[in-house]
Amino acid sequence: MRLKDKVAVVTGGGTGIGAAVTEAFLKEGARVVIGSRRPDHYKTFAEGLRAKGWPIVGWEVDVTDKQSVDRFVTKTVEAFGPITILVNNAGTSGQNPIDQEGDDRWMRILETNLTGVYYVTKRVLPEMKDQAHGRIINLSSVLGRFGVAGYTAYCATKHGIIGFTRALALEVVSRGITVNALCPGWVETEMARLGLREWSEAAGLSEEEVRRQAVAAIPMKRFTEGTEVAELAVYLASDASQAMTGQALNICGGATMS
């Protein structure tokens, strides 16, 4: 098992890519704590896996609230011991041209996707430094590689995550900690389905047509599966990736190659 006895934290770990990563980590021997600000996003998922004998718990955390993050990390360390792996996966999105974007939603997207990564990482880092070992995996996106009209807030955060990843990697490399980012394209998740719905409404097209257009733009002619993203996360979390840090890895069926 590649992650045997490692303690992993996955924010947004009960749905979508986070759920796939959580299950993959458990199968590789990790003990996993997932967090979300919505109990319906973690309780049933975590309880179902725990009923099967997996070492997992789900607790509430609002990544935009420093005190909530501190309580969550403190509780995790008290229950499982020092954190070895952190996956910053919590995120949100939304489509609007900049001249129609509301300040509240702009701030919500930036605070969740970028400031939240900062808060959680800053709180977890001392635990990793004490061990002189750690793996931090940040979820960016192919929209961290290029821009898409209507997604200024989301693109800004995903570009920001890549910059954060590269700078932090240099700050902590001497402490045995690696920091990398994953840049998925279209993945078969509820967030992707919501994105397709927004696109269809904005373009006046059916959801079937916008999905067809999305698939047509991918060289592999399909969406990525959450399990495929999870497998790459397992590699980055394992000792096999010890020579990799500061990298942003695309997993998008060839949609971007930069």
C-alpha positions in Angstrom: 0.0 0.0 0.0 1.5 3.3 -1.1 0.0 5.5 1.7 0.0 3.0 4.6 -0.6 4.7 7.9 -0.4 8.2 6.4 -2.8 10.8 7.8 -4.5 12.7 5.0 -6.8 15.7 5.0 -9.1 16.3 2.0 -11.1 19.5 2.0 -14.3 19.1 -0.1 -13.6 15.4 0.3 -17.2 14.1 0.2 -18.2 15.0 -3.4 -16.8 14.9 -6.9 -13.0 14.8 -7.3 -12.6 15.0 -3.5 -14.7 11.9 -3.0 -12.7 10.0 -5.6 -9.4 11.1 -4.0 -10.7 10.1 -0.5 -11.6 6.6 -1.6 -8.3 6.1 -3.5 -6.3 7.2 -0.4 -8.2 4.8 1.8 -7.6 1.9 -0.6 -3.9 2.7 -0.4 -3.8 2.5 3.4 -4.2 6.1 4.5 -6.4 7.4 7.4 -8.5 10.2 6.0 -10.3 13.2 7.4 -12.6 15.0 5.0 -14.1 18.4 5.6 -16.8 20.6 4.2 -19.0 23.4 5.4 -22.1 21.4 4.3 -22.8 18.3 6.4 -24.8 16.8 3.5 -21.5 16.8 1.6 -19.6 14.7 4.1 -21.7 12.9 6.7 -23.4 10.2 4.6 -20.3 9.7 2.5 -18.0 9.3 5.4 -20.4 7.2 7.5 -20.9 4.8 4.6 -17.2 4.2 4.1 -16.6 3.9 7.9 -19.4 1.3 8.0 -17.3 -0.8 5.6 -14.3 -0.6 8.0 -12.4 2.2 6.4 -10.5 4.7 8.8 -12.3 7.9 7.8 -14.2 10.7 9.6 -15.9 13.7 8.2 -16.1 17.0 10.1 -17.4 20.5 9.3 -15.0 23.2 8.2 -15.4 26.5 6.5 -12.1 27.1 4.7 -12.8 30.8 4.5 -12.9 31.1 8.3 -9.5 30.9 10.1 -11.1 29.8 13.4 -13.1 27.1 11.7 -9.9 25.9 10.0 -7.9 25.9 13.3 -10.6 23.9 15.1 -10.7 21.4 12.2 -7.0 20.8 12.0 -6.6 20.7 15.8 -9.4 18.1 16.0 -7.7 16.1 13.2 -4.3 16.0 14.9 -5.8 15.1 18.3 -7.7 12.2 16.7 -5.2 10.8 14.2 -1.8 12.4 14.9 0.4 14.6 12.7 -1.0 15.3 9.2 1.2 13.9 6.4 -0.9 14.7 3.3 -3.1 17.7 2.5 -5.4 17.9 -0.5 -6.8 21.4 -1.0 -9.9 20.5 -3.0 -12.7 22.7 -1.6 -13.9 25.0 -4.3 -16.7 26.8 -6.0 -17.4 28.3 -9.4 -19.9 30.5 -11.3 -20.3 32.0 -14.7 -20.9 35.7 -15.3 -19.4 38.4 -17.6 -17.3 40.8 -15.4 -19.7 43.7 -15.9 -22.5 41.6 -14.5 -20.6 40.0 -11.7 -21.7 40.8 -8.2 -19.1 41.7 -5.6 -20.4 39.2 -3.1 -20.1 36.3 -5.5 -16.6 37.5 -6.7 -15.4 37.5 -3.1 -17.0 34.2 -2.3 -15.2 32.5 -5.2 -11.9 34.1 -4.3 -12.2 33.4 -0.6 -13.2 29.8 -1.1 -10.8 28.8 -3.9 -7.7 30.8 -3.0 -7.8 32.3 0.5 -9.1 29.0 1.8 -6.1 27.2 0.3 -3.9 29.7 2.1 -5.7 29.3 5.5 -5.7 25.5 5.5 -2.1 25.2 4.2 -0.8 27.7 6.7 -2.4 25.8 9.6 -1.2 22.4 8.5 2.4 23.3 7.6 3.7 23.3 11.2 2.5 19.7 11.6 4.5 18.7 8.5 7.6 20.8 9.4 7.8 19.0 12.7 8.0 15.7 10.8 10.3 17.0 8.1 7.9 15.4 5.7 4.7 16.3 3.9 2.7 16.3 0.7 0.5 19.2 -0.3 -1.7 18.8 -3.4 -3.7 21.8 -4.6 -6.6 21.5 -7.0 -6.2 24.0 -9.8 -7.8 23.5 -13.2 -7.1 23.9 -16.9 -8.7 27.3 -16.4 -5.5 28.0 -14.4 -3.7 27.6 -17.8 -6.0 29.7 -20.0 -8.9 32.1 -19.8 -12.6 31.4 -20.5 -15.1 34.2 -21.0 -17.5 34.6 -18.1 -15.2 32.9 -15.6 -13.0 35.8 -14.5 -13.2 35.0 -10.8 -12.7 31.3 -11.2 -9.8 31.7 -13.7 -8.2 34.2 -11.3 -8.3 31.8 -8.5 -7.0 28.8 -10.5 -4.2 30.8 -12.0 -3.4 32.0 -8.4 -3.3 28.4 -7.1 -0.5 27.6 -9.5 1.5 30.6 -8.5 0.9 29.8 -4.8 2.0 26.2 -5.4 5.2 27.2 -7.1 6.2 29.8 -4.5 5.3 27.6 -1.5 7.3 24.7 -3.0 10.4 26.8 -2.9 9.7 27.9 0.7 9.3 24.4 2.2 11.5 22.2 0.0 14.3 22.1 2.6 11.8 20.7 5.1 11.0 17.6 3.1 7.7 18.9 2.0 6.5 18.8 -1.6 3.8 21.0 -3.1 2.2 20.3 -6.4 -1.0 21.2 -8.2 -3.5 19.2 -10.4 -5.1 20.9 -13.3 -8.2 18.8 -14.4 -10.2 19.6 -17.4 -13.8 18.5 -17.8 -14.4 15.8 -15.1 -17.6 13.7 -14.7 -18.8 15.5 -11.5 -21.8 17.5 -10.3 -19.8 20.7 -10.6 -19.1 19.9 -14.3 -22.8 19.3 -14.8 -23.6 22.6 -13.2 -21.1 24.2 -15.5 -22.7 22.7 -18.6 -26.1 23.9 -17.4 -24.8 27.4 -17.0 -23.2 27.3 -20.4 -26.4 26.0 -22.0 -28.5 28.7 -20.4 -26.1 31.5 -21.4 -25.8 30.2 -25.0 -29.4 29.3 -25.5 -28.4 25.7 -26.3 -29.5 22.3 -24.9 -27.3 20.7 -22.3 -26.7 17.8 -24.8 -25.4 20.3 -27.4 -23.0 22.0 -25.0 -21.7 18.7 -23.8 -21.2 17.6 -27.4 -19.2 20.8 -28.0 -17.1 20.3 -24.8 -16.2 16.7 -25.8 -15.4 17.8 -29.4 -12.8 20.2 -28.0 -11.0 17.4 -26.1 -8.5 15.4 -28.2 -9.4 12.2 -26.3 -13.1 12.9 -27.0 -14.3 12.2 -23.5 -14.5 13.7 -20.0 -11.9 12.6 -17.4 -13.1 10.3 -14.7 -12.7 11.3 -11.0 -10.9 8.1 -10.4 -8.2 9.1 -13.0 -7.6 12.4 -11.1 -7.5 10.4 -7.9 -4.8 8.1 -9.1 -2.6 11.0 -10.0 -3.2 12.4 -6.5 -2.2 9.1 -5.0 1.1 9.3 -6.9 1.8 12.8 -5.7 1.0 11.8 -2.1 3.3 8.8 -2.2 7.0 8.5 -1.7 7.4 7.7 -5.4 6.9 11.4 -6.2 9.7 12.7 -3.8 11.6 14.3 -6.7 8.6 16.3 -7.9 7.7 19.7 -6.4 6.3 23.0 -7.7 4.6 21.3 -10.6 1.2 21.9 -12.1 0.1 18.7 -13.8 -2.6 18.7 -16.5 -5.1 15.8 -16.6 -7.6 16.8 -19.3 -7.5 14.5 -22.2 -5.1 16.7 -24.1 -7.3 19.8 -23.9 -4.2 21.9 -23.1 -0.6 21.0 -23.4 1.1 24.0 -21.8 
